[in-house]
Protein backbone atom coordinates (compact mmCIF):
# COMPACT_ATOMS: atom_id res chain seq x y z
CA UNK A 1 0.00 0.00 0.00
CA UNK A 2 1.07 3.59 -0.65
CA UNK A 3 0.21 6.05 2.13
CA UNK A 4 -0.19 9.78 1.61
CA UNK A 5 0.50 11.97 4.68
CA UNK A 6 0.01 15.72 5.06
CA UNK A 7 3.41 17.00 6.28
CA UNK A 8 1.86 20.17 7.72
CA UNK A 9 -0.23 18.13 10.17
CA UNK A 10 1.32 14.65 10.20
CA UNK A 11 -2.10 13.19 9.48
CA UNK A 12 -2.85 10.50 6.93
CA UNK A 13 -4.59 11.73 3.80
CA UNK A 14 -5.26 8.52 1.88
CA UNK A 15 -4.13 4.95 1.25
CA UNK A 16 -3.65 3.58 -2.27
CA UNK A 17 -3.47 0.00 -3.48
CA UNK A 18 -0.20 -0.92 -5.15
CA UNK A 19 -0.14 -2.58 -8.55
CA UNK A 20 0.15 -6.35 -8.74
CA UNK A 21 2.47 -8.23 -11.08
CA UNK A 22 -0.41 -8.79 -13.49
CA UNK A 23 -1.32 -5.08 -13.30
CA UNK A 24 2.22 -4.19 -14.33
CA UNK A 25 2.22 -6.69 -17.18
CA UNK A 26 -0.99 -5.18 -18.52
CA UNK A 27 0.44 -1.66 -18.20
CA UNK A 28 3.62 -2.51 -20.09
CA UNK A 29 1.67 -4.36 -22.79
CA UNK A 30 -0.72 -1.39 -23.13
CA UNK A 31 2.20 1.02 -23.43
CA UNK A 32 3.86 -1.19 -26.04
CA UNK A 33 0.76 -1.22 -28.23
CA UNK A 34 0.04 2.49 -27.70
CA UNK A 35 3.57 3.50 -28.60
CA UNK A 36 3.38 1.76 -31.97
CA UNK A 37 0.52 4.03 -32.94
CA UNK A 38 1.97 7.10 -31.25
CA UNK A 39 5.28 6.86 -33.12
CA UNK A 40 3.46 6.84 -36.47
CA UNK A 41 2.04 10.30 -35.83
CA UNK A 42 4.02 13.21 -37.18
CA UNK A 43 5.80 15.44 -34.66
CA UNK A 44 3.26 18.15 -35.44
CA UNK A 45 0.35 15.79 -34.74
CA UNK A 46 1.90 14.77 -31.44
CA UNK A 47 2.40 18.45 -30.72
CA UNK A 48 -1.34 19.08 -30.77
CA UNK A 49 -1.72 16.67 -27.86
CA UNK A 50 1.19 18.27 -26.00
CA UNK A 51 -0.44 21.69 -26.48
CA UNK A 52 -3.69 20.25 -25.09
CA UNK A 53 -1.75 19.17 -21.99
CA UNK A 54 -0.70 22.79 -21.45
CA UNK A 55 -4.32 23.94 -21.63
CA UNK A 56 -5.46 21.21 -19.23
CA UNK A 57 -2.75 22.09 -16.73
CA UNK A 58 -3.80 25.73 -16.71
CA UNK A 59 -7.46 24.84 -16.26
CA UNK A 60 -6.61 22.65 -13.26
CA UNK A 61 -3.74 24.71 -11.88
CA UNK A 62 -5.26 25.54 -8.50
CA UNK A 63 -6.52 22.01 -7.83
CA UNK A 64 -3.16 20.48 -8.73
CA UNK A 65 -1.29 23.03 -6.64
CA UNK A 66 -3.51 22.31 -3.63
CA UNK A 67 -2.77 18.61 -4.01
CA UNK A 68 1.00 19.20 -4.01
CA UNK A 69 0.63 21.41 -0.95
CA UNK A 70 -1.34 18.71 0.86
CA UNK A 71 0.90 15.79 -0.09
CA UNK A 72 4.41 17.23 0.20
CA UNK A 73 3.96 20.59 1.92
CA UNK A 74 5.00 22.87 -0.95
CA UNK A 75 4.00 26.51 -0.27
CA UNK A 76 0.93 27.03 -2.41
CA UNK A 77 2.23 30.03 -4.34
CA UNK A 78 5.24 27.99 -5.42
CA UNK A 79 2.99 25.03 -6.22
CA UNK A 80 0.93 27.16 -8.60
CA UNK A 81 4.13 28.35 -10.22
CA UNK A 82 5.25 24.75 -10.67
CA UNK A 83 2.07 23.84 -12.55
CA UNK A 84 2.41 26.89 -14.78
CA UNK A 85 6.04 25.97 -15.49
CA UNK A 86 4.87 22.52 -16.64
CA UNK A 87 2.38 24.18 -18.97
CA UNK A 88 5.14 26.40 -20.37
CA UNK A 89 7.27 23.31 -21.01
CA UNK A 90 4.41 21.78 -23.00
CA UNK A 91 4.06 25.01 -24.99
CA UNK A 92 7.77 24.86 -25.83
CA UNK A 93 7.78 21.29 -27.13
CA UNK A 94 4.44 21.65 -28.94
CA UNK A 95 5.93 24.57 -30.85
CA UNK A 96 9.51 23.38 -31.30
CA UNK A 97 9.59 19.57 -31.43
CA UNK A 98 8.60 19.46 -35.15
CA UNK A 99 11.60 21.65 -35.99
CA UNK A 100 13.99 19.84 -33.64
CA UNK A 101 12.99 16.43 -35.04
CA UNK A 102 13.40 17.44 -38.68
CA UNK A 103 15.88 15.25 -40.55
CA UNK A 104 19.34 16.65 -41.14
CA UNK A 105 21.66 16.37 -44.16
CA UNK A 106 25.27 16.86 -43.04
CA UNK A 107 27.28 18.87 -45.56
CA UNK A 108 29.64 16.91 -47.78
CA UNK A 109 27.84 13.57 -47.40
CA UNK A 110 25.18 11.61 -49.25
CA UNK A 111 23.48 10.73 -46.00
CA UNK A 112 20.57 11.84 -43.92
CA UNK A 113 20.22 11.81 -40.13
CA UNK A 114 16.74 10.92 -38.91
CA UNK A 115 15.36 10.88 -35.39
CA UNK A 116 13.21 7.93 -34.36
CA UNK A 117 11.69 7.01 -30.98
CA UNK A 118 13.12 4.10 -29.01
CA UNK A 119 9.88 2.81 -27.46
CA UNK A 120 8.83 2.85 -23.80
CA UNK A 121 10.73 4.98 -21.27
CA UNK A 122 10.52 4.25 -17.54
CA UNK A 123 10.57 7.50 -15.53
CA UNK A 124 11.48 7.16 -11.84
CA UNK A 125 10.67 10.48 -10.24
CA UNK A 126 10.99 12.18 -6.80
CA UNK A 127 8.50 13.96 -4.58
CA UNK A 128 10.05 17.43 -4.23
CA UNK A 129 8.70 18.80 -7.52
CA UNK A 130 5.92 16.25 -8.02
CA UNK A 131 4.71 17.76 -11.34
CA UNK A 132 7.72 19.56 -12.84
CA UNK A 133 10.16 16.65 -12.47
CA UNK A 134 7.69 14.33 -14.20
CA UNK A 135 6.95 16.71 -17.08
CA UNK A 136 10.61 17.60 -17.47
CA UNK A 137 11.38 13.95 -18.12
CA UNK A 138 8.17 12.79 -19.80
CA UNK A 139 7.26 15.55 -22.26
CA UNK A 140 10.46 15.44 -24.37
CA UNK A 141 10.21 11.65 -24.51
CA UNK A 142 6.55 11.75 -25.52
CA UNK A 143 7.06 14.56 -28.04
CA UNK A 144 9.75 12.37 -29.60
CA UNK A 145 7.29 9.50 -30.09
CA UNK A 146 7.97 7.38 -27.01
CA UNK A 147 5.53 6.12 -24.39
CA UNK A 148 6.24 6.78 -20.70
CA UNK A 149 5.62 4.68 -17.62
CA UNK A 150 5.86 6.74 -14.42
CA UNK A 151 7.11 5.29 -11.15
CA UNK A 152 6.55 8.23 -8.81
CA UNK A 153 7.73 8.68 -5.23
CA UNK A 154 5.61 6.69 -2.74
CA UNK A 155 4.68 9.73 -0.64
CA UNK A 156 2.93 11.57 -3.52
CA UNK A 157 0.58 8.92 -4.97
CA UNK A 158 -2.25 11.41 -5.30
CA UNK A 159 -0.10 13.67 -7.47
CA UNK A 160 0.87 10.69 -9.63
CA UNK A 161 -2.75 9.73 -10.25
CA UNK A 162 -3.71 13.35 -10.90
CA UNK A 163 -1.04 13.56 -13.61
CA UNK A 164 -2.45 10.49 -15.32
CA UNK A 165 -5.85 12.20 -15.28
CA UNK A 166 -4.37 15.33 -16.89
CA UNK A 167 -3.10 13.22 -19.81
CA UNK A 168 -6.46 11.47 -20.09
CA UNK A 169 -8.44 14.73 -20.09
CA UNK A 170 -6.10 16.24 -22.65
CA UNK A 171 -6.99 13.42 -25.02
CA UNK A 172 -3.55 11.78 -25.15
CA UNK A 173 -4.14 8.23 -26.48
CA UNK A 174 -4.55 5.64 -23.67
CA UNK A 175 -1.32 3.89 -22.79
CA UNK A 176 1.05 6.63 -23.99
CA UNK A 177 1.45 7.88 -20.39
CA UNK A 178 0.65 5.69 -17.40
CA UNK A 179 1.30 6.09 -13.67
CA UNK A 180 2.31 2.88 -11.89
CA UNK A 181 1.37 2.79 -8.19
CA UNK A 182 4.41 0.81 -7.02
CA UNK A 183 7.30 0.90 -4.59
CA UNK A 184 10.89 0.13 -5.52
CA UNK A 185 10.67 -3.66 -5.58
CA UNK A 186 9.32 -4.07 -9.16
CA UNK A 187 11.82 -1.58 -10.66
CA UNK A 188 14.63 -4.04 -11.53
CA UNK A 189 12.17 -6.24 -13.40
CA UNK A 190 10.80 -3.27 -15.33
CA UNK A 191 14.26 -2.07 -16.35
CA UNK A 192 15.12 -5.62 -17.50
CA UNK A 193 11.92 -5.92 -19.57
CA UNK A 194 12.87 -5.90 -23.26
CA UNK A 195 9.86 -3.73 -24.12
CA UNK A 196 11.20 -0.88 -22.00
CA UNK A 197 13.94 0.82 -24.00
CA UNK A 198 15.23 3.52 -21.65
CA UNK A 199 15.11 4.79 -18.09
CA UNK A 200 15.30 8.25 -16.57
CA UNK A 201 15.75 8.91 -12.87
CA UNK A 202 15.76 12.00 -10.70
CA UNK A 203 16.79 11.09 -7.19
CA UNK A 204 19.67 10.38 -4.83
CA UNK A 205 23.16 9.37 -5.86
CA UNK A 206 22.62 5.99 -4.21
CA UNK A 207 19.49 5.36 -6.26
CA UNK A 208 21.34 6.57 -9.36
CA UNK A 209 24.09 4.01 -8.89
CA UNK A 210 21.53 1.22 -8.59
CA UNK A 211 19.56 2.29 -11.65
CA UNK A 212 22.72 2.89 -13.70
CA UNK A 213 23.90 -0.64 -12.91
CA UNK A 214 20.55 -2.14 -13.91
CA UNK A 215 20.33 -0.09 -17.10
CA UNK A 216 23.92 -0.94 -17.98
CA UNK A 217 23.30 -4.65 -17.49
CA UNK A 218 20.29 -4.38 -19.81
CA UNK A 219 22.27 -2.18 -22.28
CA UNK A 220 19.71 0.61 -22.17
CA UNK A 221 20.24 4.37 -22.23
CA UNK A 222 19.71 6.23 -18.98
CA UNK A 223 19.49 9.84 -17.89
CA UNK A 224 20.33 10.40 -14.23
CA UNK A 225 19.74 13.72 -12.44
CA UNK A 226 21.04 13.11 -8.93
CA UNK A 227 21.96 15.00 -5.80
CA UNK A 228 23.81 18.25 -5.46
CA UNK A 229 25.68 20.52 -3.08
CA UNK A 230 25.64 23.59 -5.27
CA UNK A 231 28.14 26.36 -4.53
CA UNK A 232 27.35 30.05 -4.81
CA UNK A 233 30.52 32.15 -5.00
CA UNK A 234 30.23 35.75 -3.82
CA UNK A 235 33.22 37.85 -4.89
CA UNK A 236 34.29 41.16 -3.38
CA UNK A 237 32.90 43.18 -6.32
CA UNK A 238 29.44 41.64 -6.13
CA UNK A 239 26.27 43.71 -5.82
CA UNK A 240 25.80 42.61 -2.22
CA UNK A 241 22.11 43.51 -1.96
CA UNK A 242 21.34 41.43 -5.06
CA UNK A 243 23.61 38.58 -3.97
CA UNK A 244 22.00 38.36 -0.53
CA UNK A 245 18.46 38.46 -1.88
CA UNK A 246 19.04 35.86 -4.59
CA UNK A 247 21.10 33.66 -2.28
CA UNK A 248 18.25 33.56 0.23
CA UNK A 249 15.70 32.82 -2.49
CA UNK A 250 17.92 30.06 -3.86
CA UNK A 251 18.37 28.38 -0.49
CA UNK A 252 14.77 28.63 0.67
CA UNK A 253 13.06 27.65 -2.59
CA UNK A 254 10.76 24.67 -2.01
CA UNK A 255 11.62 24.94 1.70
CA UNK A 256 15.21 24.11 0.78
CA UNK A 257 14.23 20.77 -0.75
CA UNK A 258 15.79 21.01 -4.19
CA UNK A 259 18.82 19.41 -5.83
CA UNK A 260 19.74 22.76 -7.38
CA UNK A 261 19.18 24.94 -4.34
CA UNK A 262 22.41 26.78 -3.56
CA UNK A 263 23.73 25.12 -0.40
CA UNK A 264 27.31 26.31 0.10
CA UNK A 265 27.80 30.09 0.01
CA UNK A 266 31.50 30.66 -0.61
CA UNK A 267 32.32 34.25 0.28
CA UNK A 268 35.66 36.00 -0.05
CA UNK A 269 37.20 37.39 3.13
CA UNK A 270 36.81 41.12 2.48
CA UNK A 271 32.99 41.02 2.41
CA UNK A 272 32.24 37.89 4.43
CA UNK A 273 31.22 39.67 7.62
CA UNK A 274 28.77 41.97 5.84
CA UNK A 275 27.36 39.10 3.77
CA UNK A 276 26.84 36.98 6.90
CA UNK A 277 25.01 39.80 8.67
CA UNK A 278 22.68 40.63 5.78
CA UNK A 279 22.08 37.06 4.66
CA UNK A 280 21.30 35.84 8.18
CA UNK A 281 18.84 38.69 8.70
CA UNK A 282 17.11 37.93 5.39
CA UNK A 283 16.79 34.22 6.17
CA UNK A 284 15.59 34.91 9.71
CA UNK A 285 12.80 37.10 8.31
CA UNK A 286 11.45 34.35 6.05
CA UNK A 287 7.94 33.34 6.98
CA UNK A 288 7.62 29.72 8.15
CA UNK A 289 4.16 28.27 8.48
CA UNK A 290 1.01 26.95 6.87
CA UNK A 291 1.86 26.09 3.27
CA UNK A 292 -1.71 26.96 2.25
CA UNK A 293 -1.08 30.60 3.22
CA UNK A 294 0.12 32.48 0.10
CA UNK A 295 2.46 34.54 2.29
CA UNK A 296 4.41 31.48 3.50
CA UNK A 297 7.97 31.15 2.18
CA UNK A 298 8.94 27.98 4.07
CA UNK A 299 6.53 25.11 4.58
CA UNK A 300 7.11 21.81 6.35
CA UNK A 301 9.63 19.28 5.17
CA UNK A 302 8.00 16.46 3.27
CA UNK A 303 8.61 13.73 5.86
CA UNK A 304 9.59 13.44 9.51
CA UNK A 305 12.75 11.46 8.69
CA UNK A 306 13.95 14.24 6.39
CA UNK A 307 13.56 16.80 9.16
CA UNK A 308 15.42 14.56 11.62
CA UNK A 309 18.23 13.90 9.14
CA UNK A 310 18.71 17.63 8.55
CA UNK A 311 18.88 18.29 12.29
CA UNK A 312 21.52 15.56 12.63
CA UNK A 313 23.59 17.17 9.86
CA UNK A 314 23.50 20.47 11.75
CA UNK A 315 24.60 18.82 15.01
CA UNK A 316 27.48 17.02 13.32
CA UNK A 317 28.61 20.19 11.52
CA UNK A 318 28.67 22.16 14.78
CA UNK A 319 30.67 19.41 16.49
CA UNK A 320 33.08 19.58 13.54
CA UNK A 321 33.64 23.31 14.07
CA UNK A 322 30.85 25.19 12.27
CA UNK A 323 29.61 28.38 13.93
CA UNK A 324 25.87 28.88 14.44
CA UNK A 325 24.75 32.21 12.97
CA UNK A 326 21.02 31.43 13.06
CA UNK A 327 19.74 28.62 15.27
CA UNK A 328 16.73 26.96 13.71
CA UNK A 329 15.81 23.30 13.69
CA UNK A 330 12.69 21.20 14.26
CA UNK A 331 9.63 22.98 15.58
CA UNK A 332 7.51 21.56 18.37
CA UNK A 333 3.95 20.60 17.57
CA UNK A 334 2.16 19.07 14.63
CA UNK A 335 3.76 18.63 11.26
CA UNK A 336 7.35 18.36 10.05
CA UNK A 337 8.37 22.02 10.26
CA UNK A 338 11.98 23.14 10.60
CA UNK A 339 13.04 26.73 11.18
CA UNK A 340 15.93 27.86 8.96
CA UNK A 341 19.50 27.48 10.18
CA UNK A 342 22.59 29.40 9.01
CA UNK A 343 26.07 28.09 9.78
CA UNK A 344 29.33 30.00 9.39
CA UNK A 345 32.96 28.86 9.19
CA UNK A 346 31.91 25.77 7.26
CA UNK A 347 34.79 23.87 5.65
CA UNK A 348 35.53 20.59 3.86
CA UNK A 349 35.10 17.61 6.14
CA UNK A 350 31.93 18.97 7.71
CA UNK A 351 28.52 17.48 6.99
CA UNK A 352 27.15 20.83 5.80
CA UNK A 353 29.95 21.02 3.22
CA UNK A 354 30.38 17.41 2.09
CA UNK A 355 26.79 16.16 2.06
CA UNK A 356 23.61 17.17 0.26
CA UNK A 357 21.43 19.09 2.71
CA UNK A 358 17.74 18.93 1.91
CA UNK A 359 15.96 21.62 3.87
CA UNK A 360 16.40 25.22 5.12
CA UNK A 361 20.07 24.95 6.13
CA UNK A 362 22.62 27.38 4.66
CA UNK A 363 26.38 26.93 4.96
CA UNK A 364 28.65 29.97 4.65
CA UNK A 365 32.17 28.98 3.61
CA UNK A 366 35.04 31.48 4.02
CA UNK A 367 37.46 31.88 1.10
CA UNK A 368 40.68 33.88 0.90
CA UNK A 369 40.19 35.09 -2.66
CA UNK A 370 38.78 34.13 -6.07
CA UNK A 371 41.17 31.22 -6.63
CA UNK A 372 40.43 29.80 -3.18
CA UNK A 373 36.68 30.19 -3.80
CA UNK A 374 36.92 28.17 -7.02
CA UNK A 375 38.95 25.50 -5.23
CA UNK A 376 36.34 25.21 -2.49
CA UNK A 377 33.45 25.20 -4.97
CA UNK A 378 34.98 22.20 -6.77
CA UNK A 379 35.93 20.36 -3.57
CA UNK A 380 32.81 18.20 -3.72
CA UNK A 381 31.74 14.90 -5.23
CA UNK A 382 28.71 16.66 -6.72
CA UNK A 383 28.50 18.70 -9.92
CA UNK A 384 24.95 19.79 -10.65
CA UNK A 385 24.75 23.59 -10.60
CA UNK A 386 26.77 26.59 -9.43
CA UNK A 387 26.49 30.36 -9.35
CA UNK A 388 28.86 33.30 -9.10
CA UNK A 389 28.18 36.89 -8.10
CA UNK A 390 30.35 39.71 -9.48
CA UNK A 391 29.76 43.07 -11.18
CA UNK A 392 32.39 42.15 -13.78
CA UNK A 393 30.73 39.91 -16.37
CA UNK A 394 34.04 38.90 -17.97
CA UNK A 395 35.28 37.84 -14.55
CA UNK A 396 32.08 35.90 -13.97
CA UNK A 397 32.57 34.04 -17.24
CA UNK A 398 36.16 33.27 -16.34
CA UNK A 399 35.12 31.82 -13.00
CA UNK A 400 32.24 29.92 -14.59
CA UNK A 401 34.68 28.21 -16.97
CA UNK A 402 36.55 26.81 -13.96
CA UNK A 403 33.53 25.43 -12.10
CA UNK A 404 32.82 21.70 -12.30
CA UNK A 405 29.06 21.72 -12.82
CA UNK A 406 26.41 21.01 -15.43
CA UNK A 407 25.23 24.62 -15.36
CA UNK A 408 26.54 27.91 -13.98
CA UNK A 409 24.50 31.08 -13.48
CA UNK A 410 26.16 34.48 -13.19
CA UNK A 411 24.41 36.95 -10.87
CA UNK A 412 21.37 34.70 -10.58
CA UNK A 413 20.37 31.45 -8.94
CA UNK A 414 20.25 28.13 -10.76
CA UNK A 415 16.99 27.01 -12.32
CA UNK A 416 15.92 24.81 -15.22
CA UNK A 417 14.40 26.21 -18.40
CA UNK A 418 12.73 24.40 -21.34
CA UNK A 419 15.19 25.77 -23.90
CA UNK A 420 18.45 24.85 -22.10
CA UNK A 421 20.06 21.50 -21.31
CA UNK A 422 19.84 20.46 -17.67
CA UNK A 423 21.87 17.85 -15.81
CA UNK A 424 25.04 17.23 -13.84
CA UNK A 425 28.47 15.65 -13.76
CA UNK A 426 30.39 13.62 -11.16
CA UNK A 427 28.05 12.16 -8.53
CA UNK A 428 25.25 14.42 -9.76
CA UNK A 429 24.65 12.09 -12.69
CA UNK A 430 24.88 12.08 -16.46
CA UNK A 431 22.76 12.81 -19.51
CA UNK A 432 20.71 15.91 -20.18
CA UNK A 433 17.07 16.89 -19.99
CA UNK A 434 15.27 19.74 -21.79
CA UNK A 435 15.92 21.58 -25.03
CA UNK A 436 16.91 19.56 -28.08
CA UNK A 437 19.34 17.62 -25.89
CA UNK A 438 16.57 16.22 -23.72
CA UNK A 439 14.48 15.48 -26.79
CA UNK A 440 17.32 13.38 -28.23
CA UNK A 441 18.03 11.42 -25.03
CA UNK A 442 15.62 8.64 -25.97
CA UNK A 443 15.78 8.72 -29.75
CA UNK A 444 17.54 6.53 -32.26
CA UNK A 445 19.72 9.02 -34.14
CA UNK A 446 19.87 7.03 -37.35
CA UNK A 447 22.13 7.51 -40.35
CA UNK A 448 20.55 6.73 -43.74
CA UNK A 449 22.83 6.77 -46.80
CA UNK A 450 21.79 6.42 -50.44
CA UNK A 451 18.59 8.41 -50.54
N, C-alpha and C positions, 0 to 999 in steps of 0.2 A: 504494500500500500504506500501511496505517496501522501504525505501530510502537509498541508499548508497552514502556516502559523503567522499571525500578525505580529511583527517585531515591535510595534509600538505598545502592544498590550501583553504580549506573550500568550495570547489565547489562540486556540485552534480555530481556523477558519473553515476547513473542509478536509475530507479524506477522499482520495481517488484510487480506484482499482488499477493495478499495474497490468500491463499487457502480458498475456500468456505466450508460450512458444508458438502456438497456432495463430494467435493474433499477429505476431511479428511476421510469420511466414506469409500470411495474407497481405500484410502491409507491403512487404518487399515485392511480392508478386504483382500487386496493384500498381506499385511505382514502376515496375519494369514494363508493364503493358502501357501505362500512361505515358512514359517517356518516349516510347516508340512513336506515338502520335505527336507528342509535343515537339520532338526534334524535327519533324517534317514541316512544321510551320516555319514561315520566314521570320527572320528577326523582327521585322516590322509588325507582323501578326502577333508574335509573342509580346511585343512592346505594348500593344493595346491592352493586354491583360495586366501588364505591370503598371500601366497608367491607371487602370481601374483600381489596383491595390492602393495607389496613392489617394484616390478619391475616397475609398472606403476607410482608410486610416483617418483621414481628416473628419469624416462624418462621425467616427466613433472615438475621436481623440480623448474626450473627457472621460468616457467610460473605461477606456484602456488605461489611461493615466491613473484613475482611481484604483484600478486593479493592481497596478505595479506598486502604488503607495501602500495598499493593504498587504500585499504578499511579501514585499522586500523592504518596505519602509522608505522608499524614495520620496523626498519632498515633492509635493504635487506639482509645483511650478516646473521643476526639472523634469518630472514625468511627462507633462504635456509637451515640453520641448523635445523630449526623446521621441515621442510619437510623431511630431512634426518633422523631425530629422529623418525618420524612416520614410515618411511620405516624400520628402525631398530627394532621398536616394532613389526611390522608385521613379520620380520625375526624370532624374538624370539618366538612368538606364533605359527608360522608355524612349527618351529622345536620342540617346547616343549609341546604344547597342547596335542598331543597324549599320551605322557608320564604322564602328569599331570591329564589327564582324565581317566587313567587306573583304573579299579576297584581295591579295596583294600580288603584284608581279615585280619581283626584284629586278632591278636594272642589270642588263648584261646577261640574262639567262633566258631560257625558253620555258621556264617553270612558273607555276602559280603556287601561292601559299593559301590554303583554305583552312577555315576554323570550324571544327566539328565537335559536338558535345561528346563527352565520354560515356554518360549514362546516369546512374544514380549516385548522388553524393550524400554521405552521412555527415550531418552537422551536429557536433557535440558542443553545447553552448552553456555559458554560465548565467548566474542569477543577477549580476550587478547592473547590467543593462538588458533587462529581459526581452526587450523588443529590438533595440538597435543592434545588439550583437547578432541576433538571428538574421535580421534583414541584411546586415553588412555581409554576412556569409552567404545567405540563400539567394538574394536577388541577382547578383552577378551570375551565379551558377544557373539559375532558372532562365535568365535572359539569354544565356548561352545555349539553351536547349536541354539542360539536364533536369532531372527530378531531384528533389531533396527530401530526405528523411531527417527529422529533427529529434535529437535526444537532448531535451532541455534539463536544466538543473532540477533536482528533486524538490527544492523548496519553493519553486514557482510553477506548479502544475497548472494553476488557473490561467496564468499568462500564456503557457504553451497551448492550451486548448483554445484560448481566445484568438491566438494567431492563426490557428487552423481555420477558425470561423471566418476570419478576415479574408483568407484566400478563397474560402467557399463562397462568401457573399460577393466577392469581386468577380466571380465567374471563372476562376482558374480551373481548368479541367480536373476532375477528381483523380487523386493519386499523384499529381505533380508535386504537391507539398503535403506531407503528413507529419503530425506530431505523435511520437511514440511515448506513451506513459510508462517509462522504464527507469530502473536504477542502472548501476554500472555493470551488473553481472552479464547481461546479454551483449555488451559492446564487442568483446573479442569475436564472438560468433558473427556479428554483423559485418565487422571489418573483413573477416575471412570470406564472407559470402561473395561468390564470383559475380553476382549481379550488381554489387556495390562497387563502383569504380574509383572512388576517391573519398577522402575523409578530411574534414576541417574541424579544428578544435580551438576554442578559446578557453583558457583555464590555467592551472598551475603548471610550473615546470615539471613537477613529478608526474602529473597526468600526461603532459606532453611527451615525456620520455616513454611512457607506457604505450601511448597511441602511436608514436613514431616507430617503435619496435614492431608493433602489430602490423602497421601499414607497410613497413619495410619487408617483413616476412611475406606479406601478400603481394608485394611489388605493386603498390598503389600510391599515387601521388597524395601528398598531405600538405595542408597549410596549418601551421601552428602559431597562434598568437598567445604567448605565455606571460609570465609575470614580469614585473619591472620594479626598479628602484630608481626612478628617473631623477637625474640631477638638474638643478636650475642654478646656473652660475650668475652671480651678480657682481659685475666689475665696478671699479671705483668711479667710472664715468657714466654709470647708469642713471636714468631718470628714476630717482629713488621712490617717489610717490607712485609712479606707474609700476615699478618692480614689486613694491610691497602689495599693492592692490591685486595685481595679477597673480602673484605668488600665493596670496591667501585664497583667491578664487580657485586656483589650480589644486591646492591641497585639500580644500573643503568640498570640491565638487563631488556630488553623489555621496556625501558624508565621508569623503576620503576613501571610498571603496571603488577605486578605479586603477587598472594597470598603468594608465598613463597620467595619473595624478603626479605632479612633482612631489617628491618625497624628501630629497636631500637638497637643502639650500646652501650652496657653496659660495661663501661671501668673502671677498678680499678684506684684508685686515683694516685698511684705512676707513672703511664705512661699516664694518661689522657691528659696532656698538649701536649706531643709529638705526641700521636695518633691524637688529634684534628688538629694539625698543618699539619701533613703528609696527613691525610685523606682529609682535606679540600682542600689542594693543588691538590691532585689526582682528586677529583671530579670537581674542577674548571677547570682542564685541559681537561675534557671530551668534545668531539666534539659534539655540538648540531647543527642539520641542516637537510638538505634534506635526507629523509630516503632512497632514491634511490642511494645515494652516499655510496659506500662500506666502506668509512672511518668513516661514522657517527656512533657514539655510542648512541646518544639520539635523537630520532625522536620526532614528535609531540605527544601529548596525543590524544587519540582516538576520543574524543568529546569535544566541547567547555565547556559543563557543568562540565566535569571531571576536566578540567584545572581550572575553577572558584572555584570548591569545594576545590581543593588542596590549592589554594591561600587563601581561607577563613580559612582553617585549620592552615596555617602558621600564619595568622594575630591573630587568637585566641590564639595560643600557645605563641606568643610573648607577648600578653597582659597578659597571665597567668604567665609570668616570664622567658620564654625561651630566650636565648641569640643568636643573629644572628651571625654565623661564616662565612657564605657565603650567600649573598643576591641574590636570583634568582627571580623566579616568571614569570608570563606571559610576553611573548614577544609581542611587537607591530608588526603590519603587518598581512599578510595573514597566515592562518593556526592556529593550536591550540598548538603552541610551548610554553614550559615552561622551563626556565633555572633552573639548579639544585640549591637547597637550602640546607644548612646545619645549623642545630640548635644545640646549646649546652645548658647545664644545664636543660635538659628536665627531668621532673619528673612526677610521677602519678598525675592525675588530669588535665593534659594538653592534648590538642587534639592530639598532635604528639605522645603522649605516649598511650593514651587510645583508640584511633580510628585507623582503618585501613587507611593508607595513600597510595593512588594509584597514583604514579608519582614520579619524581626525588626529593624527600624530605627525608633527613636523619636526625635522631634524636640521638644525643649523650647524654647518660644518665650516670651521675657520680655514682660510687659505692665505698663504703669504702674498701671492700675486697671481697673475693670469696663468702662468705656466703651472704653478702649484694647483690652481683650480681645475685645470684640464686634467692633471694627473689624478686628482681626487675623483673627478667625475667619472673617469674611466676605470677606477679601482673597484670594479664591481663585476659580478658574473652576469649581470643583466645588460641588455642593450636595446631597450624598446624606444623610448623617447628622451629628449633632452631640450633644454632651453638656455638661452644666454641673454643677459640684459646689459646693453651698452648703447651710448648715444652715437657711437661710431659704427656705421653699418659695415664698412670694410673690415673693421676689427671683428665684428660679430660673425662675418662670413669666414674669417680666418680661424676663429675659435671653432665654429661649427664644423669645419673641415677636419678638425682634430678629434671630434667627439665620436665615440664608438656607439652609435645608435641608429635605429632605422629611420628616425626623423628628428630634425632639430628645428626649433622655432626661435627666431630672434625677436626679442622684445614682445613676446606673447607666450601663452601657455599652450602645451601640446593638445591637439584635438584631431580627430579624423574627419575627412571631407570626401565626398563621393568622387571628386575628380583626381585625387592624389593617392599614390600607393601607401598602404599602411601595413606595418609589420616590424619585426625586430630581428636582432642578431644575438649571438651568444646564447645564453640560457633563456632569452626572451623569444626564441623560436626561429622559424624560417618560413619562407613564402610570403606572398603579399596579397592583401585584400584591396578592393576598391580600384576605381579607374579602369583603364584597359588591362592593367596588370592583374587585377582581381578577376576580371572577366576571362582572362586566358588561363587562370590557374587550373581549371578543370575542362580544358578543351584539348582535342587532338589537333595540334598545329601540323597540318599535313602538307607535304610537298607533292605536287602533281606536275610531271614533265611530259611534254608532247601534246599539248592542247592549246 
